[in-house]
Amino acid sequence: MSNVPYQFPKQTSFYKGKVRDVYGIGDHLLMITSDRISAFDVVLPRLIPFKGQVLNQIASYFLQKTADIVPNWLLATPDPNVAFGLKCQPFPIEMLIRGYLVGHLWREYKAGKRSVCGVSLPEGLVENQQLPTPIITPTTKASEGHDEDISVEEIISQGIVSKEYMDELCQITHRLFQRGQEMASEKNLILVDTKYEFGLYNGKIMLMDEIHTPDSSRYFYKEPYAELFAKGLAQKQLSKEFVREWLIANGFQGKEGQSIPTITDDFVQQISERYILLYEEITGLSFKKEPQEDLTNRIYTNTIQYLKNV
């Protein structure tokens, strides 16, 4: 996939994110999900085949399945890697919700913290333990560098989001997470944690970006969870966490002075297979590998064809 941005008719803006390239097309947005992969807020130097297609198609699947809870930005998917929809005014926060003590939350807890984003955590918890109730741990959205943890109370007191909107965002976040957990459970999975991005469109809260993909979410397998937890063993999971763990084991956490370790072809293949597996596990659908030989041209051709009719 080309690193040079496309030029589309009626294009008004372009933003290159860590994984997605976002184009303003009149009063709409066109989002191309690339095969780039990021960890610790750093884009890694290798592309992961089919990753963009997996993320875009999972997001589209879940946006359709949650539209009864909150309206969302998506109108169409002109290409397996492309989404087209409404241009919303984004809230400058990400709504993270966590049901288990794992990942960043566990690392903070292990380091002695008993309050994260203004939420108190009880003593005596262990890694991978289910929390008494899911907790919301928002972050500010950084255009560069690391997103920063922030509490709901700080968001309101600093005037980042009004109390009225924040109360509604928290309610929607809990409802989306519950739906995601129910859908995962039907497929013998546990939705462990995830994040949502919201915006306003004509004064109405809309779900933006993507939802319940392996880039924004963590899944455990449900069946072995209790046994592995009782034995204090690592959970079998479908998420990007294994990439983070591999990087940590190889001396990289995105900190100053650290170098990204060499990522082998074999590891790239492993990551690709994990993403495809998650697609099939979470949706129950077979993954159809779209042609990759001229991905850049395929995306452009399909998108241009769609935009002719918009």
Secondary structure as the mmCIF struct_conf table of DSSP 4:
data_model
#
loop_
_struct_conf.conf_type_id
_struct_conf.id
_struct_conf.beg_label_comp_id
_struct_conf.beg_label_asym_id
_struct_conf.beg_label_seq_id
_struct_conf.end_label_comp_id
_struct_conf.end_label_asym_id
_struct_conf.end_label_seq_id
BEND BEND1 ASN A 3 VAL A 4
HELX_LH_PP_P HELX_LH_PP_P1 PRO A 5 TYR A 6
TURN_TY1_P TURN_TY1_P1 PRO A 9 LYS A 10
STRN STRN1 GLN A 11 LYS A 16
BEND BEND2 LYS A 18 VAL A 19
STRN STRN2 ARG A 20 ILE A 25
TURN_TY1_P TURN_TY1_P2 GLY A 26 ASP A 27
STRN STRN3 HIS A 28 THR A 33
BEND BEND3 ASP A 35 ASP A 35
STRN STRN4 SER A 38 ALA A 39
TURN_TY1_P TURN_TY1_P3 PHE A 40 ASP A 41
STRN STRN5 VAL A 42 VAL A 43
BEND BEND4 PRO A 45 ARG A 46
TURN_TY1_P TURN_TY1_P4 PRO A 49 PHE A 50
HELX_RH_AL_P HELX_RH_AL_P1 LYS A 51 LYS A 65
TURN_TY1_P TURN_TY1_P5 THR A 66 ILE A 69
BEND BEND5 VAL A 70 VAL A 70
STRN STRN6 ASN A 72 ASN A 72
BEND BEND6 TRP A 73 TRP A 73
STRN STRN7 LEU A 74 ASP A 79
TURN_TY1_P TURN_TY1_P6 PRO A 80 ASN A 81
STRN STRN8 VAL A 82 LEU A 86
STRN STRN9 GLN A 89 PRO A 90
BEND BEND7 PRO A 92 PRO A 92
STRN STRN10 ILE A 93 TYR A 100
BEND BEND8 LEU A 101 LEU A 101
HELX_RH_AL_P HELX_RH_AL_P2 GLY A 103 LYS A 110
TURN_TY1_P TURN_TY1_P7 ALA A 111 GLY A 112
STRN STRN11 SER A 115 VAL A 116
TURN_TY1_P TURN_TY1_P8 CYS A 117 GLY A 118
STRN STRN12 VAL A 119 SER A 120
TURN_TY1_P TURN_TY1_P9 GLU A 123 GLY A 124
TURN_TY1_P TURN_TY1_P10 GLU A 127 ASN A 128
HELX_LH_PP_P HELX_LH_PP_P2 GLN A 129 GLN A 129
STRN STRN13 GLN A 130 ILE A 136
STRN STRN14 THR A 139 THR A 140
BEND BEND9 SER A 143 GLY A 145
STRN STRN15 ASP A 149 ASP A 149
HELX_RH_AL_P HELX_RH_AL_P3 VAL A 152 SER A 157
TURN_TY1_P TURN_TY1_P11 GLN A 158 GLY A 159
BEND BEND10 ILE A 160 VAL A 161
HELX_RH_AL_P HELX_RH_AL_P4 LYS A 163 GLU A 186
TURN_TY1_P TURN_TY1_P12 LYS A 187 ASN A 188
STRN STRN16 LEU A 189 TYR A 201
TURN_TY1_P TURN_TY1_P13 ASN A 202 GLY A 203
STRN STRN17 LYS A 204 MET A 208
BEND BEND11 ASP A 209 ASP A 209
BEND BEND12 HIS A 212 HIS A 212
TURN_TY1_P TURN_TY1_P14 PRO A 214 SER A 216
STRN STRN18 ARG A 218 TYR A 221
BEND BEND13 LYS A 222 LYS A 222
TURN_TY1_P TURN_TY1_P15 GLU A 223 PRO A 224
HELX_RH_AL_P HELX_RH_AL_P5 TYR A 225 ALA A 230
TURN_TY1_P TURN_TY1_P16 LYS A 231 GLY A 232
HELX_LH_PP_P HELX_LH_PP_P3 LEU A 233 LYS A 236
STRN STRN19 GLN A 237 LEU A 238
BEND BEND14 SER A 239 LYS A 240
HELX_RH_AL_P HELX_RH_AL_P6 GLU A 241 ALA A 249
TURN_TY1_P TURN_TY1_P17 ASN A 250 GLY A 251
BEND BEND15 GLN A 253 GLY A 254
TURN_TY1_P TURN_TY1_P18 GLU A 256 GLY A 257
HELX_LH_PP_P HELX_LH_PP_P4 ILE A 260 THR A 264
HELX_RH_AL_P HELX_RH_AL_P7 ASP A 265 THR A 283
BEND BEND16 LEU A 285 LEU A 285
TURN_TY1_P TURN_TY1_P19 GLU A 293 ASP A 294
HELX_RH_AL_P HELX_RH_AL_P8 LEU A 295 LEU A 307
TURN_TY1_P TURN_TY1_P20 LYS A 308 ASN A 309
#
